[in-house]
């Protein structure tokens, strides 16, 4: 019995040390599974618009991206760690962002909100419009992005893949757009500072 308990404890510790643990966004209570499509959950955070908690977001990235963070202190090396988080994720695709709605938003407003976040970071208007259309088409089929609706954005060298409620809507074939989309959540003007903080908490040294 003691051997079984020790083995279970070891496996649990290994799971947490490798970052393979489910997480809950404390702001909304929304849960995220520990892995998705071969990528590990790095962190979770909330996207707010004023006092409204619009959605929670989880970022899934590669082990190579995690390796670049593991030796950095989330406190003593905070500035360097945040820069490394952004650069390592972009240098080691794919990376996926999973959005889970906490507040109802109309199709046009949701598509525009995400497109407007990408636009200042990306100089190809056609790419942004194509991304906006994929989001709009995916949401308009159900009327609105109601609470519980999910959006998955897969950022790879081939571009940005868009899924709504698990259904693939298509891909914008632009590696540059994929990099810009990562910046929406990882640069110094990111839309969710809570996500960046969570990524450091879970992947950096104390």
Secondary structure, DSSP 8 states (H G I E B T S, - for coil): -HHHHHHHHHHHHHHHHTT---EE-TTT--EE-SEETTEEEEEEEEEEETTEEEEEEEEEE-HHHHHTTTTSBTTTTHHHHHHHHHHHHHHS--EEEEEEESS-EEHHHHHHHHHHHHHTT---HHHHHHHHHHHHHHHHTTSEE-TT-EEEEEEETTEEEEEETTEEEEEE--HHHHHHHHHHHHSTT-S-HHHHHHHHHHHSB-
